């Protein structure tokens, strides 16, 4: 027995309903020419109807769905920075020997335009991060990331993240760094060659984090001024950052 989908059943019902309505019209009012006239009028408008529904209306629904998905995604990104990202940026930016050259560019203000965000993004994308961490610092980063591993795993389970390639790369880089550190039993006696390898992993995660942070700030500036205000006051690149409102 063939099972019809709900779309097929709905289509059959609508066609039968249309036939029934025209049949009743013909039986009650007569005048078959008038009935044929209305049928052809309806058929003539059908292509326009299809255009309105399938192209225009569907596009509007797609835009709305994309906006809702982006909102959910940025809620996830915001949680990531609250739990992990901002602390990593504070710790690593202090060890970026080239930070002074771009620190002023990362002092995001409430008067920034989309153009300014784009210009700074281009600038920091080209910035050669030069983070150097020693064995003691790596041990602290390892402890922090191991502590946050359950949280990071829950993030990966979120299907919304599949829509954001760059943030997925950020998570992948952070996870890789955590795995590299966790698999070493004694970081205190790490040879120089392995320390250089681990610093490469640190810099990869750091570069991706900086760009993602700036993109997130641009989103908050455009959509959530009150969240943007707190994010500015806790800017991980501001050495005098404080959540306390001074002015």
C-alpha positions in Angstrom: 0.0 0.0 0.0 1.4 3.4 -1.0 1.5 5.9 1.8 1.0 9.5 0.7 3.0 12.3 2.3 1.1 15.1 4.0 2.0 17.4 1.1 0.4 15.0 -1.4 -2.7 14.6 0.7 -3.0 18.4 1.1 -2.6 18.9 -2.7 -5.3 16.3 -3.5 -7.6 17.9 -0.9 -7.1 21.4 -2.3 -7.7 20.3 -5.9 -10.9 18.4 -4.9 -12.1 21.4 -2.9 -11.6 23.6 -6.0 -13.5 21.2 -8.2 -16.3 21.0 -5.6 -16.6 24.8 -5.4 -16.9 25.2 -9.2 -19.3 22.3 -9.4 -21.6 23.9 -6.9 -21.3 27.2 -8.7 -22.3 25.5 -11.9 -25.2 23.6 -10.4 -26.6 26.6 -8.4 -26.0 29.5 -10.9 -25.8 27.6 -14.2 -24.1 29.6 -17.0 -21.3 27.3 -17.8 -19.6 30.0 -19.9 -19.3 32.1 -16.8 -17.8 29.2 -14.8 -15.3 28.6 -17.6 -14.5 32.3 -17.6 -13.6 32.2 -13.8 -11.6 29.0 -14.2 -9.4 30.5 -16.9 -9.1 33.7 -15.0 -7.8 31.7 -12.0 -5.4 29.7 -14.2 -4.1 32.9 -15.7 -3.3 34.3 -12.3 -1.7 31.1 -11.1 1.9 31.8 -12.4 1.8 35.2 -10.7 0.6 33.5 -7.5 3.5 31.0 -7.7 5.9 33.9 -8.2 4.6 35.7 -5.2 4.6 32.7 -2.9 7.6 30.7 -4.0 10.0 33.6 -4.8 9.1 36.7 -2.8 7.3 35.3 0.2 9.8 32.4 0.5 12.7 34.8 0.3 11.2 36.9 3.1 10.8 33.8 5.3 14.4 32.7 4.5 15.7 36.1 5.5 13.8 35.9 8.8 15.0 32.4 9.5 18.6 33.4 8.8 18.2 36.4 11.2 16.8 34.2 13.9 19.6 31.6 13.4 22.2 34.4 13.5 20.7 35.6 16.8 20.9 32.2 18.3 24.4 31.7 17.1 25.6 35.0 18.5 24.1 34.0 21.9 26.3 30.9 21.8 29.3 33.0 20.8 28.6 35.4 23.7 28.4 32.5 26.1 31.7 31.2 24.8 33.5 34.6 25.4 32.0 34.9 28.8 33.2 31.5 29.9 36.4 31.0 27.9 37.3 33.4 25.1 37.7 36.7 27.1 39.9 35.1 29.7 42.1 33.5 27.1 42.4 36.8 25.2 43.4 38.7 28.4 46.0 36.1 29.2 47.5 35.8 25.7 47.3 39.4 24.6 49.5 40.3 27.6 52.2 38.1 26.1 51.8 39.4 22.5 55.0 41.4 22.0 53.3 43.2 19.0 50.2 44.1 20.9 51.2 47.7 21.5 51.1 48.3 17.8 47.4 47.4 17.5 46.1 47.9 21.1 44.6 51.4 20.3 42.8 49.9 17.2 41.1 47.4 19.5 39.7 50.0 21.9 36.2 49.7 20.5 34.0 52.7 21.1 30.3 53.2 21.1 30.6 55.7 18.1 32.2 53.1 15.8 30.6 52.6 12.4 30.5 49.4 10.4 33.3 50.8 8.2 35.6 51.2 11.2 35.0 47.6 12.3 35.8 46.4 8.8 39.0 48.5 8.7 40.2 47.2 12.1 39.3 43.7 11.1 41.6 44.0 8.1 44.3 45.4 10.2 44.3 42.7 12.8 44.0 40.0 10.2 47.3 41.1 8.8 48.8 41.5 12.3 51.5 38.8 12.9 50.7 37.6 16.5 53.8 37.0 18.5 52.6 35.3 21.7 55.3 33.6 23.6 54.3 31.5 26.7 56.6 29.5 28.9 56.0 26.1 30.5 54.5 27.6 33.7 52.0 29.6 31.6 51.1 26.6 29.5 50.4 24.6 32.7 47.9 27.3 33.8 46.3 27.4 30.3 46.0 23.6 30.4 44.3 23.6 33.8 41.9 26.3 32.6 41.0 24.5 29.4 40.5 21.1 31.1 38.2 22.8 33.5 36.2 24.2 30.7 36.2 21.1 28.5 32.6 20.0 29.4 31.4 23.5 28.4 33.3 23.4 25.1 31.9 19.9 24.3 28.4 21.2 24.8 29.1 24.0 22.4 30.2 21.5 19.8 26.9 19.6 20.2 24.9 22.7 19.2 23.8 22.3 15.5 23.6 26.1 15.1 27.4 26.3 15.0 27.5 24.5 11.7 26.3 27.7 10.1 29.3 29.7 11.3 32.5 28.5 9.7 34.9 30.9 11.4 33.6 30.3 14.9 33.9 26.5 14.2 37.5 27.1 13.4 38.0 29.0 16.6 36.6 26.1 18.6 38.7 23.6 16.7 41.9 25.6 17.4 41.1 25.9 21.1 40.2 22.2 21.3 43.5 21.3 19.6 45.5 23.4 22.0 43.7 21.8 24.9 44.4 18.3 23.5 48.1 19.1 22.9 48.5 20.3 26.5 46.5 17.6 28.1 48.6 14.8 26.5 51.8 16.1 28.1 52.4 14.9 31.6 55.2 17.2 32.5 55.2 20.6 30.9 57.9 21.8 33.2 60.5 19.8 31.3 59.3 20.5 27.8 62.2 20.8 25.4 62.6 24.0 23.4 61.4 22.3 20.1 58.2 21.1 21.7 57.7 24.5 23.4 57.9 26.2 20.0 55.4 23.7 18.6 52.9 24.5 21.5 53.5 28.2 21.0 52.4 27.8 17.3 49.2 26.2 18.5 48.7 29.1 21.0 49.2 31.7 18.3 46.8 30.0 15.9 44.0 30.0 18.5 44.9 33.5 19.6 44.6 35.0 16.0 41.3 33.4 15.4 40.0 34.5 18.8 40.9 38.2 18.2 39.0 38.3 14.8 36.0 36.5 16.3 35.9 38.8 19.2 35.9 41.9 17.0 33.1 40.4 14.8 31.1 39.7 18.0 31.6 43.3 19.2 30.3 44.6 15.8 27.2 42.4 16.2 26.5 43.7 19.7 27.0 47.3 18.7 24.4 46.9 16.0 21.8 44.9 17.9 22.3 45.0 21.7 23.7 48.3 23.0 23.4 47.2 26.7 25.5 44.1 26.1 27.9 46.1 24.0 28.3 48.5 26.9 29.5 45.8 29.2 31.7 44.2 26.5 33.4 47.6 26.0 34.0 48.0 29.8 35.5 44.5 30.0 37.6 44.8 26.8 40.3 42.1 27.1 42.8 44.4 25.3 42.3 47.3 27.6 44.8 47.2 30.5 42.5 49.4 32.6 39.3 47.6 31.8 36.7 47.4 34.6 33.0 46.5 34.6 32.4 49.4 37.0 30.8 52.4 35.4 33.0 55.5 36.1 31.2 58.2 34.1 
